[in-house]
């Protein structure tokens, strides 16, 4: 079982007054698009962590088979939301994919490629590389998929190396770098300029 945690609790301050999760994209909102991408992939479970303006975001996901949880401490940063997500992921999960909501160009095929790499390395008896990290032309991107054996460690880590950053730094020998065909894993949505460029590309 492979679960995903979609981090959707941030305040998107660089976007100005707009909540970037609610911006229109491909006939729906940015967060709806991202959730639909994950649901169309081979993932077995999707946990969505809300925080900022959760009362406005939650209704957009009604009817979709996802588990929605809220992080009351979302102002403390992404690491706190990841811990809430990990607490709510199924105990049956063998791997956990940490996804960012502001990667609107990500496709189900991108997600499935990382899952396939994780499943392939899981067959190894020794020297498992069970932290799957996507790259495109030398640049590291997101999402990251890691073995559930790191779950408790990620939840316990605090400070600047909290979250996925911590295990990536501590276990470089466990990293499986997966080269992706497109830059979908690098493209994010932070500013109004990013949004305008995204709409032009999506036309």
ZAVEXLO-560789 format. One record per atom (N, C-alpha, C): residue number from 1; chain; atom name; x, y, z. Coordinates in Angstrom, 3 decimals. Example, Ala and Ser with C-alpha at 12.3 -4.5 7.8 and 13.67 -1.06 7.14 Angstrom:
% residues 2
    n  chain  atom        c1        c2        c3
    1      A     N    13.190    -5.690     7.800
    1      A    CA    12.300    -4.500     7.800
    1      A     C    13.200    -3.300     7.800
    2      A     N    12.850    -2.250     7.080
    2      A    CA    13.670    -1.060     7.140
    2      A     C    12.900     0.030     7.870
END
This chain:
% residues 203
    n  chain  atom        c1        c2        c3
    1      A     N     0.841    -1.194     0.000
    1      A    CA     0.000     0.000     0.000
    1      A     C     0.877     1.245     0.000
    2      A     N     0.617     2.145    -0.932
    2      A    CA     1.341     3.402    -1.023
    2      A     C     0.362     4.540    -0.737
    3      A     N     0.687     5.341     0.258
    3      A    CA    -0.171     6.461     0.644
    3      A     C     0.480     7.779     0.248
    4      A     N    -0.353     8.789     0.052
    4      A    CA     0.150    10.134    -0.233
    4      A     C    -0.346    11.095     0.833
    5      A     N     0.531    12.017     1.188
    5      A    CA     0.144    13.136     2.040
    5      A     C     0.240    14.393     1.187
    6      A     N    -0.879    15.068     1.022
    6      A    CA    -0.906    16.308     0.251
    6      A     C    -0.893    17.475     1.234
    7      A     N     0.188    18.229     1.225
    7      A    CA     0.353    19.342     2.149
    7      A     C    -0.348    20.575     1.580
    8      A     N    -1.461    20.954     2.209
    8      A    CA    -2.293    22.042     1.688
    8      A     C    -2.700    22.989     2.801
    9      A     N    -1.768    23.250     3.718
    9      A    CA    -2.098    24.048     4.901
    9      A     C    -1.462    25.426     4.902
   10      A     N    -0.562    25.696     3.960
   10      A    CA     0.212    26.934     3.993
   10      A     C    -0.601    28.181     3.691
   11      A     N     0.017    29.320     3.986
   11      A    CA    -0.681    30.606     3.844
   11      A     C    -0.450    31.266     2.488
   12      A     N     0.413    30.716     1.667
   12      A    CA     0.706    31.218     0.310
   12      A     C     0.903    32.733     0.298
   13      A     N     1.739    33.223     1.196
   13      A    CA     1.919    34.663     1.353
   13      A     C     2.520    35.323     0.107
   14      A     N     3.333    34.599    -0.635
   14      A    CA     3.983    35.189    -1.815
   14      A     C     2.989    35.424    -2.958
   15      A     N     1.812    34.836    -2.847
   15      A    CA     0.793    35.027    -3.877
   15      A     C    -0.011    36.302    -3.628
   16      A     N     0.233    36.977    -2.513
   16      A    CA    -0.540    38.170    -2.202
   16      A     C    -1.793    37.810    -1.427
   17      A     N    -2.884    38.471    -1.738
   17      A    CA    -4.125    38.247    -1.003
   17      A     C    -4.816    36.948    -1.399
   18      A     N    -4.527    36.440    -2.562
   18      A    CA    -5.216    35.240    -3.054
   18      A     C    -4.677    33.980    -2.392
   19      A     N    -5.584    33.044    -2.127
   19      A    CA    -5.181    31.702    -1.692
   19      A     C    -4.920    30.898    -2.958
   20      A     N    -3.672    30.529    -3.184
   20      A    CA    -3.330    29.891    -4.454
   20      A     C    -4.031    28.560    -4.659
   21      A     N    -4.442    27.910    -3.570
   21      A    CA    -5.133    26.630    -3.705
   21      A     C    -6.491    26.794    -4.380
   22      A     N    -7.059    27.995    -4.283
   22      A    CA    -8.404    28.229    -4.810
   22      A     C    -8.399    28.910    -6.168
   23      A     N    -7.216    29.191    -6.705
   23      A    CA    -7.143    29.835    -8.015
   23      A     C    -7.657    28.886    -9.103
   24      A     N    -8.335    29.404   -10.108
   24      A    CA    -8.848    28.553   -11.194
   24      A     C    -7.723    27.961   -12.029
   25      A     N    -7.880    26.685   -12.366
   25      A    CA    -6.918    26.026   -13.243
   25      A     C    -7.580    24.810   -13.864
   26      A     N    -7.590    24.752   -15.189
   26      A    CA    -8.165    23.633   -15.939
   26      A     C    -9.620    23.348   -15.541
   27      A     N   -10.383    24.417   -15.379
   27      A    CA   -11.800    24.265   -15.102
   27      A     C   -12.147    23.914   -13.673
   28      A     N   -11.196    23.980   -12.786
   28      A    CA   -11.421    23.706   -11.363
   28      A     C   -10.391    24.507   -10.582
   29      A     N   -10.279    24.289    -9.314
   29      A    CA    -9.275    25.009    -8.535
   29      A     C    -7.947    24.243    -8.549
   30      A     N    -6.890    24.921    -8.132
   30      A    CA    -5.564    24.305    -8.092
   30      A     C    -5.566    23.071    -7.202
   31      A     N    -6.213    23.155    -6.038
   31      A    CA    -6.190    21.994    -5.146
   31      A     C    -7.029    20.856    -5.708
   32      A     N    -8.145    21.163    -6.355
   32      A    CA    -8.942    20.100    -6.968
   32      A     C    -8.139    19.387    -8.047
   33      A     N    -7.424    20.169    -8.846
   33      A    CA    -6.600    19.583    -9.898
   33      A     C    -5.570    18.623    -9.309
   34      A     N    -4.903    19.052    -8.236
   34      A    CA    -3.858    18.222    -7.653
   34      A     C    -4.438    16.951    -7.049
   35      A     N    -5.536    17.066    -6.354
   35      A    CA    -6.176    15.881    -5.767
   35      A     C    -6.605    14.911    -6.856
   36      A     N    -7.150    15.433    -7.936
   36      A    CA    -7.591    14.563    -9.030
   36      A     C    -6.410    13.850    -9.693
   37      A     N    -5.272    14.527    -9.785
   37      A    CA    -4.065    13.891   -10.317
   37      A     C    -3.666    12.710    -9.440
   38      A     N    -3.652    12.912    -8.145
   38      A    CA    -3.261    11.840    -7.234
   38      A     C    -4.249    10.685    -7.275
   39      A     N    -5.531    10.998    -7.346
   39      A    CA    -6.554     9.944    -7.384
   39      A     C    -6.512     9.152    -8.685
   40      A     N    -6.007     9.766    -9.749
   40      A    CA    -5.916     9.080   -11.044
   40      A     C    -4.652     8.223   -11.147
   41      A     N    -3.786     8.305   -10.154
   41      A    CA    -2.545     7.531   -10.155
   41      A     C    -2.763     6.194    -9.455
   42      A     N    -1.669     5.458    -9.226
   42      A    CA    -1.737     4.151    -8.576
   42      A     C    -1.698     4.242    -7.052
   43      A     N    -1.752     5.428    -6.517
   43      A    CA    -1.768     5.582    -5.062
   43      A     C    -2.987     4.887    -4.462
   44      A     N    -2.804     4.322    -3.278
   44      A    CA    -3.891     3.614    -2.607
   44      A     C    -4.665     4.496    -1.635
   45      A     N    -4.063     5.591    -1.213
   45      A    CA    -4.694     6.443    -0.201
   45      A     C    -4.154     7.861    -0.354
   46      A     N    -5.041     8.839    -0.175
   46      A    CA    -4.639    10.242    -0.225
   46      A     C    -5.134    10.938     1.035
   47      A     N    -4.201    11.479     1.807
   47      A    CA    -4.514    12.250     3.015
   47      A     C    -4.195    13.710     2.725
   48      A     N    -5.181    14.579     2.869
   48      A    CA    -5.009    15.999     2.582
   48      A     C    -4.953    16.755     3.906
   49      A     N    -3.872    17.496     4.113
   49      A    CA    -3.712    18.264     5.347
   49      A     C    -4.026    19.733     5.063
   50      A     N    -5.091    20.225     5.689
   50      A    CA    -5.509    21.615     5.529
   50      A     C    -5.088    22.436     6.744
   51      A     N    -5.118    23.754     6.574
   51      A    CA    -4.779    24.654     7.674
   51      A     C    -5.334    26.033     7.401
   52      A     N    -4.568    26.843     6.681
   52      A    CA    -5.002    28.197     6.337
   52      A     C    -6.282    28.153     5.506
   53      A     N    -7.300    28.918     5.964
   53      A    CA    -8.595    29.002     5.271
   53      A     C    -9.182    27.622     4.965
   54      A     N    -9.038    26.716     5.923
   54      A    CA    -9.533    25.347     5.726
   54      A     C   -11.025    25.322     5.437
   55      A     N   -11.759    26.256     6.014
   55      A    CA   -13.206    26.282     5.804
   55      A     C   -13.566    26.626     4.368
   56      A     N   -12.675    27.303     3.664
   56      A    CA   -12.907    27.619     2.256
   56      A     C   -12.402    26.519     1.327
   57      A     N   -11.352    25.828     1.743
   57      A    CA   -10.751    24.804     0.899
   57      A     C   -11.513    23.481     0.975
   58      A     N   -11.941    23.106     2.166
   58      A    CA   -12.590    21.808     2.375
   58      A     C   -13.774    21.564     1.428
   59      A     N   -14.683    22.545     1.226
   59      A    CA   -15.824    22.284     0.342
   59      A     C   -15.439    21.926    -1.085
   60      A     N   -14.261    22.356    -1.537
   60      A    CA   -13.833    22.049    -2.906
   60      A     C   -13.545    20.563    -3.097
   61      A     N   -13.342    19.855    -1.997
   61      A    CA   -12.956    18.448    -2.092
   61      A     C   -14.102    17.489    -1.770
   62      A     N   -15.275    18.031    -1.541
   62      A    CA   -16.421    17.180    -1.226
   62      A     C   -16.685    16.188    -2.355
   63      A     N   -16.952    14.947    -1.978
   63      A    CA   -17.256    13.910    -2.953
   63      A     C   -16.047    13.156    -3.458
   64      A     N   -14.856    13.635    -3.129
   64      A    CA   -13.638    12.939    -3.559
   64      A     C   -13.187    11.985    -2.456
   65      A     N   -12.745    10.784    -2.817
   65      A    CA   -12.384     9.769    -1.820
   65      A     C   -11.012    10.024    -1.196
   66      A     N   -10.923    11.099    -0.414
   66      A    CA    -9.688    11.437     0.280
   66      A     C    -9.990    11.606     1.771
   67      A     N    -8.954    11.495     2.587
   67      A    CA    -9.085    11.743     4.021
   67      A     C    -8.591    13.152     4.290
   68      A     N    -9.463    13.997     4.812
   68      A    CA    -9.114    15.393     5.078
   68      A     C    -8.879    15.590     6.565
   69      A     N    -7.728    16.135     6.911
   69      A    CA    -7.403    16.427     8.302
   69      A     C    -6.910    17.869     8.373
   70      A     N    -6.933    18.439     9.551
   70      A    CA    -6.503    19.821     9.718
   70      A     C    -5.327    19.914    10.683
   71      A     N    -4.432    20.820    10.374
   71      A    CA    -3.284    21.097    11.224
   71      A     C    -3.508    22.427    11.933
   72      A     N    -3.838    22.413    13.208
   72      A    CA    -4.076    23.672    13.912
   72      A     C    -2.807    24.511    14.064
   73      A     N    -1.653    23.872    13.890
   73      A    CA    -0.374    24.575    14.042
   73      A     C     0.283    24.848    12.692
   74      A     N    -0.515    25.067    11.657
   74      A    CA     0.030    25.198    10.307
   74      A     C     1.001    26.365    10.179
   75      A     N     0.871    27.376    11.026
   75      A    CA     1.786    28.525    10.954
   75      A     C     3.211    28.142    11.333
   76      A     N     3.392    26.979    11.945
   76      A    CA     4.734    26.536    12.325
   76      A     C     5.520    25.979    11.140
   77      A     N     4.844    25.796    10.025
   77      A    CA     5.557    25.363     8.832
   77      A     C     5.147    24.003     8.327
   78      A     N     5.756    23.641     7.195
   78      A    CA     5.396    22.419     6.487
   78      A     C     5.672    21.161     7.310
   79      A     N     6.721    21.203     8.130
   79      A    CA     7.051    20.035     8.942
   79      A     C     5.926    19.644     9.882
   80      A     N     5.239    20.639    10.434
   80      A    CA     4.142    20.330    11.349
   80      A     C     2.977    19.685    10.608
   81      A     N     2.745    20.109     9.369
   81      A    CA     1.670    19.509     8.576
   81      A     C     2.012    18.084     8.167
   82      A     N     3.289    17.858     7.873
   82      A    CA     3.708    16.501     7.520
   82      A     C     3.481    15.549     8.688
   83      A     N     3.760    15.993     9.900
   83      A    CA     3.553    15.142    11.067
   83      A     C     2.083    14.815    11.253
   84      A     N     1.209    15.794    11.033
   84      A    CA    -0.235    15.533    11.115
   84      A     C    -0.630    14.512    10.055
   85      A     N    -0.107    14.667     8.860
   85      A    CA    -0.411    13.722     7.795
   85      A     C     0.055    12.320     8.124
   86      A     N     1.284    12.186     8.623
   86      A    CA     1.820    10.868     8.970
   86      A     C     1.001    10.203    10.073
   87      A     N     0.497    11.005    10.984
   87      A    CA    -0.325    10.467    12.067
   87      A     C    -1.625     9.869    11.535
   88      A     N    -2.065    10.348    10.370
   88      A    CA    -3.351     9.907     9.817
   88      A     C    -3.225     8.939     8.645
   89      A     N    -2.003     8.648     8.225
   89      A    CA    -1.795     7.668     7.160
   89      A     C    -2.062     6.266     7.697
   90      A     N    -2.595     5.415     6.859
   90      A    CA    -2.890     4.039     7.258
   90      A     C    -1.633     3.335     7.765
   91      A     N    -1.792     2.539     8.787
   91      A    CA    -0.680     1.752     9.323
   91      A     C    -0.255     0.653     8.360
   92      A     N    -1.066     0.383     7.351
   92      A    CA    -0.744    -0.637     6.355
   92      A     C     0.164    -0.101     5.249
   93      A     N     0.406     1.198     5.240
   93      A    CA     1.201     1.798     4.166
   93      A     C     2.650     1.325     4.228
   94      A     N     3.182     0.881     3.091
   94      A    CA     4.598     0.501     2.984
   94      A     C     5.453     1.697     2.575
   95      A     N     4.822     2.633     1.890
   95      A    CA     5.528     3.823     1.447
   95      A     C     4.634     5.037     1.575
   96      A     N     5.263     6.200     1.760
   96      A    CA     4.529     7.453     1.906
   96      A     C     5.094     8.468     0.917
   97      A     N     4.233     9.010     0.078
   97      A    CA     4.629    10.042    -0.871
   97      A     C     4.174    11.392    -0.338
   98      A     N     5.103    12.318    -0.223
   98      A    CA     4.794    13.652     0.280
   98      A     C     4.648    14.593    -0.911
   99      A     N     3.450    15.121    -1.075
   99      A    CA     3.114    15.921    -2.249
   99      A     C     2.818    17.364    -1.863
  100      A     N     3.194    18.268    -2.741
  100      A    CA     2.917    19.684    -2.561
  100      A     C     1.742    20.075    -3.451
  101      A     N     0.897    20.939    -2.943
  101      A    CA    -0.303    21.297    -3.698
  101      A     C     0.001    22.208    -4.870
  102      A     N     1.129    22.915    -4.806
  102      A    CA     1.389    23.933    -5.826
  102      A     C     2.264    23.422    -6.967
  103      A     N     2.036    22.176    -7.378
  103      A    CA     2.708    21.626    -8.561
  103      A     C     1.643    21.249    -9.596
  104      A     N     0.993    22.249   -10.171
  104      A    CA    -0.179    21.990   -11.011
  104      A     C     0.087    21.229   -12.296
  105      A     N     1.339    21.161   -12.734
  105      A    CA     1.637    20.447   -13.976
  105      A     C     1.932    18.966   -13.751
  106      A     N     2.031    18.557   -12.492
  106      A    CA     2.282    17.149   -12.204
  106      A     C     1.163    16.286   -12.793
  107      A     N     1.520    15.128   -13.320
  107      A    CA     0.551    14.238   -13.951
  107      A     C     0.549    12.874   -13.257
  108      A     N    -0.535    12.107   -13.413
  108      A    CA    -0.577    10.760   -12.821
  108      A     C     0.616     9.899   -13.249
  109      A     N     1.070    10.057   -14.490
  109      A    CA     2.201     9.267   -14.970
  109      A     C     3.478     9.573   -14.196
  110      A     N     3.646    10.827   -13.780
  110      A    CA     4.814    11.193   -12.975
  110      A     C     4.772    10.479   -11.628
  111      A     N     3.609    10.488   -11.017
  111      A    CA     3.427     9.818    -9.726
  111      A     C     3.670     8.318    -9.864
  112      A     N     3.107     7.731   -10.909
  112      A    CA     3.238     6.287   -11.117
  112      A     C     4.696     5.879   -11.373
  113      A     N     5.451     6.750   -12.015
  113      A    CA     6.858     6.436   -12.275
  113      A     C     7.636     6.311   -10.958
  114      A     N     7.345     7.181   -10.028
  114      A    CA     8.021     7.128    -8.724
  114      A     C     7.570     5.907    -7.927
  115      A     N     6.301     5.568    -8.020
  115      A    CA     5.802     4.366    -7.338
  115      A     C     6.472     3.121    -7.907
  116      A     N     6.592     3.056    -9.223
  116      A    CA     7.224     1.893    -9.852
  116      A     C     8.678     1.755    -9.409
  117      A     N     9.379     2.867    -9.294
  117      A    CA    10.774     2.827    -8.839
  117      A     C    10.860     2.341    -7.404
  118      A     N     9.932     2.788    -6.574
  118      A    CA     9.909     2.366    -5.175
  118      A     C     9.630     0.871    -5.066
  119      A     N     8.685     0.394    -5.848
  119      A    CA     8.334    -1.028    -5.803
  119      A     C     9.490    -1.896    -6.303
  120      A     N    10.222    -1.400    -7.301
  120      A    CA    11.339    -2.170    -7.843
  120      A     C    12.456    -2.303    -6.807
  121      A     N    12.758    -1.212    -6.118
  121      A    CA    13.833    -1.280    -5.129
  121      A     C    13.412    -2.073    -3.903
  122      A     N    12.126    -2.175    -3.669
  122      A    CA    11.631    -2.940    -2.517
  122      A     C    11.900    -4.434    -2.677
  123      A     N    12.162    -4.872    -3.914
  123      A    CA    12.427    -6.282    -4.166
  123      A     C    13.868    -6.669    -3.816
  124      A     N    14.707    -5.677    -3.603
  124      A    CA    16.102    -5.954    -3.291
  124      A     C    16.235    -6.519    -1.877
  125      A     N    17.154    -7.434    -1.715
  125      A    CA    17.383    -8.029    -0.407
  125      A     C    18.325    -7.184     0.450
  126      A     N    19.291    -6.538    -0.190
  126      A    CA    20.276    -5.752     0.537
  126      A     C    20.456    -4.389    -0.121
  127      A     N    20.933    -3.454     0.691
  127      A    CA    21.259    -2.138     0.153
  127      A     C    20.074    -1.420    -0.457
  128      A     N    18.930    -1.509     0.185
  128      A    CA    17.736    -0.893    -0.389
  128      A     C    17.865     0.625    -0.452
  129      A     N    17.492     1.160    -1.593
  129      A    CA    17.372     2.606    -1.739
  129      A     C    15.880     2.919    -1.654
  130      A     N    15.432     3.224    -0.445
  130      A    CA    13.987     3.338    -0.217
  130      A     C    13.530     4.762     0.062
  131      A     N    14.321     5.731    -0.414
  131      A    CA    13.889     7.131    -0.432
  131      A     C    13.963     7.567    -1.894
  132      A     N    12.834     7.624    -2.553
  132      A    CA    12.783     7.894    -3.991
  132      A     C    12.641     9.399    -4.221
  133      A     N    13.610     9.954    -4.947
  133      A    CA    13.657    11.400    -5.176
  133      A     C    13.706    11.669    -6.678
  134      A     N    12.779    12.471    -7.201
  134      A    CA    12.791    12.761    -8.645
  134      A     C    13.779    13.866    -9.006
  135      A     N    14.403    13.719   -10.160
  135      A    CA    15.325    14.726   -10.687
  135      A     C    14.974    15.011   -12.145
  136      A     N    15.297    16.209   -12.560
  136      A    CA    15.183    16.547   -13.984
  136      A     C    16.376    17.421   -14.350
  137      A     N    17.223    16.899   -15.230
  137      A    CA    18.411    17.602   -15.691
  137      A     C    19.246    18.127   -14.520
  138      A     N    19.442    17.252   -13.544
  138      A    CA    20.310    17.582   -12.423
  138      A     C    19.657    18.322   -11.273
  139      A     N    18.414    18.703   -11.430
  139      A    CA    17.729    19.433   -10.367
  139      A     C    16.765    18.506    -9.622
  140      A     N    16.806    18.576    -8.299
  140      A    CA    15.931    17.754    -7.469
  140      A     C    14.566    18.408    -7.348
  141      A     N    13.517    17.576    -7.409
  141      A    CA    12.168    18.109    -7.323
  141      A     C    11.317    17.371    -6.316
  142      A     N    10.027    17.476    -6.500
  142      A    CA     9.023    16.838    -5.648
  142      A     C     7.961    16.209    -6.530
  143      A     N     7.250    15.204    -6.020
  143      A    CA     7.181    14.693    -4.648
  143      A     C     8.276    13.665    -4.324
  144      A     N     8.456    13.423    -3.037
  144      A    CA     9.397    12.424    -2.544
  144      A     C     8.612    11.263    -1.939
  145      A     N     9.076    10.062    -2.207
  145      A    CA     8.412     8.849    -1.712
  145      A     C     9.403     8.077    -0.853
  146      A     N     9.026     7.833     0.407
  146      A    CA     9.947     7.129     1.289
  146      A     C     9.271     5.960     1.990
  147      A     N    10.085     5.020     2.416
  147      A    CA     9.588     3.833     3.108
  147      A     C     8.949     4.211     4.443
  148      A     N     7.926     3.465     4.814
  148      A    CA     7.248     3.714     6.084
  148      A     C     8.154     3.454     7.279
  149      A     N     9.302     2.835     7.056
  149      A    CA    10.209     2.588     8.184
  149      A     C    10.798     3.885     8.740
  150      A     N    10.710     4.973     7.968
  150      A    CA    11.185     6.271     8.445
  150      A     C    10.086     7.073     9.143
  151      A     N     8.918     6.525     9.194
  151      A    CA     7.750     7.284     9.657
  151      A     C     7.943     7.878    11.049
  152      A     N     8.311     7.052    12.007
  152      A    CA     8.457     7.543    13.377
  152      A     C     9.595     8.554    13.491
  153      A     N    10.661     8.325    12.751
  153      A    CA    11.796     9.251    12.800
  153      A     C    11.409    10.626    12.263
  154      A     N    10.664    10.649    11.169
  154      A    CA    10.227    11.932    10.608
  154      A     C     9.311    12.650    11.587
  155      A     N     8.435    11.910    12.232
  155      A    CA     7.518    12.522    13.181
  155      A     C     8.246    13.095    14.392
  156      A     N     9.365    12.498    14.752
  156      A    CA    10.089    12.923    15.957
  156      A     C    11.072    14.055    15.701
  157      A     N    11.431    14.281    14.438
  157      A    CA    12.460    15.270    14.117
  157      A     C    11.904    16.685    14.185
  158      A     N    12.698    17.576    14.763
  158      A    CA    12.307    18.985    14.868
  158      A     C    13.407    19.862    14.287
  159      A     N    13.096    21.147    14.146
  159      A    CA    14.109    22.093    13.709
  159      A     C    14.249    22.153    12.193
  160      A     N    15.386    22.669    11.716
  160      A    CA    15.571    22.921    10.277
  160      A     C    15.654    21.663     9.423
  161      A     N    15.888    20.495    10.043
  161      A    CA    15.949    19.271     9.238
  161      A     C    14.697    18.417     9.457
  162      A     N    13.614    19.062     9.852
  162      A    CA    12.355    18.327    10.005
  162      A     C    11.827    17.919     8.638
  163      A     N    10.941    16.938     8.642
  163      A    CA    10.301    16.517     7.412
  163      A     C    11.209    15.685     6.525
  164      A     N    10.915    15.704     5.226
  164      A    CA    11.683    14.899     4.267
  164      A     C    13.135    15.335     4.189
  165      A     N    13.378    16.617     4.396
  165      A    CA    14.749    17.125     4.307
  165      A     C    15.676    16.363     5.259
  166      A     N    15.165    16.040     6.428
  166      A    CA    15.979    15.355     7.417
  166      A     C    16.441    13.984     6.963
  167      A     N    15.529    13.155     6.473
  167      A    CA    15.927    11.807     6.079
  167      A     C    16.763    11.829     4.804
  168      A     N    16.521    12.797     3.928
  168      A    CA    17.343    12.910     2.720
  168      A     C    18.786    13.230     3.101
  169      A     N    18.962    14.095     4.100
  169      A    CA    20.309    14.461     4.532
  169      A     C    20.980    13.353     5.326
  170      A     N    20.212    12.645     6.135
  170      A    CA    20.811    11.643     7.022
  170      A     C    21.093    10.323     6.332
  171      A     N    20.358    10.022     5.263
  171      A    CA    20.506     8.718     4.614
  171      A     C    20.788     8.867     3.121
  172      A     N    21.871     9.511     2.743
  172      A    CA    22.162     9.691     1.311
  172      A     C    22.336     8.366     0.577
  173      A     N    22.791     7.332     1.307
  173      A    CA    22.983     6.027     0.669
  173      A     C    21.655     5.359     0.326
  174      A     N    20.566     5.834     0.929
  174      A    CA    19.250     5.233     0.693
  174      A     C    18.461     5.942    -0.397
  175      A     N    19.044     6.987    -0.980
  175      A    CA    18.331     7.765    -1.991
  175      A     C    18.394     7.076    -3.351
  176      A     N    17.240     6.906    -3.953
  176      A    CA    17.146     6.421    -5.324
  176      A     C    16.731     7.604    -6.194
  177      A     N    17.653     8.095    -6.998
  177      A    CA    17.379     9.232    -7.867
  177      A     C    16.689     8.737    -9.136
  178      A     N    15.543     9.293    -9.426
  178      A    CA    14.769     8.908   -10.609
  178      A     C    14.733    10.084   -11.576
  179      A     N    15.300     9.891   -12.747
  179      A    CA    15.307    10.944   -13.759
  179      A     C    13.943    10.997   -14.449
  180      A     N    13.347    12.182   -14.464
  180      A    CA    12.023    12.384   -15.041
  180      A     C    12.160    13.032   -16.424
  181      A     N    11.219    12.732   -17.290
  181      A    CA    11.285    13.219   -18.667
  181      A     C    10.915    14.690   -18.811
  182      A     N    10.131    15.205   -17.866
  182      A    CA     9.663    16.588   -17.953
  182      A     C    10.064    17.357   -16.696
  183      A     N     9.808    18.663   -16.731
  183      A    CA    10.120    19.497   -15.570
  183      A     C     8.923    19.666   -14.640
  184      A     N     7.920    18.801   -14.761
  184      A    CA     6.731    18.910   -13.916
  184      A     C     7.084    18.895   -12.434
  185      A     N     8.117    18.148   -12.085
  185      A    CA     8.499    18.002   -10.678
  185      A     C     9.198    19.243   -10.133
  186      A     N     9.559    20.158   -11.013
  186      A    CA    10.266    21.375   -10.610
  186      A     C     9.362    22.593   -10.594
  187      A     N     8.296    22.548   -11.377
  187      A    CA     7.445    23.723   -11.544
  187      A     C     6.501    23.868   -10.364
  188      A     N     6.582    25.020    -9.698
  188      A    CA     5.660    25.265    -8.601
  188      A     C     4.970    26.612    -8.810
  189      A     N     4.083    26.911    -7.891
  189      A    CA     3.200    28.067    -8.044
  189      A     C     3.293    28.901    -6.769
  190      A     N     4.144    29.932    -6.808
  190      A    CA     4.374    30.736    -5.610
  190      A     C     3.898    32.175    -5.738
  191      A     N     4.025    32.753    -6.928
  191      A    CA     3.770    34.179    -7.109
  191      A     C     2.727    34.417    -8.197
  192      A     N     2.173    35.638    -8.264
  192      A    CA     1.252    35.956    -9.364
  192      A     C     1.888    35.757   -10.731
  193      A     N     3.197    36.011   -10.829
  193      A    CA     3.904    35.811   -12.104
  193      A     C     3.922    34.331   -12.483
  194      A     N     4.130    33.466   -11.493
  194      A    CA     4.077    32.022   -11.737
  194      A     C     2.707    31.625   -12.272
  195      A     N     1.667    32.199   -11.690
  195      A    CA     0.299    31.842   -12.081
  195      A     C     0.000    32.293   -13.506
  196      A     N     0.421    33.490   -13.841
  196      A    CA     0.200    33.968   -15.212
  196      A     C     0.935    33.101   -16.230
  197      A     N     2.151    32.723   -15.898
  197      A    CA     2.917    31.843   -16.799
  197      A     C     2.259    30.477   -16.930
  198      A     N     1.710    29.998   -15.832
  198      A    CA     1.032    28.695   -15.854
  198      A     C    -0.190    28.739   -16.763
  199      A     N    -0.984    29.791   -16.665
  199      A    CA    -2.180    29.894   -17.495
  199      A     C    -1.817    29.987   -18.969
  200      A     N    -0.751    30.690   -19.274
  200      A    CA    -0.328    30.790   -20.675
  200      A     C     0.111    29.431   -21.210
  201      A     N     0.828    28.666   -20.387
  201      A    CA     1.296    27.356   -20.833
  201      A     C     0.144    26.378   -20.977
  202      A     N    -0.893    26.518   -20.148
  202      A    CA    -2.008    25.569   -20.148
  202      A     C    -2.995    25.823   -21.265
  203      A     N    -2.862    26.945   -21.965
  203      A    CA    -3.811    27.265   -23.033
  203      A     C    -3.678    26.304   -24.218
END
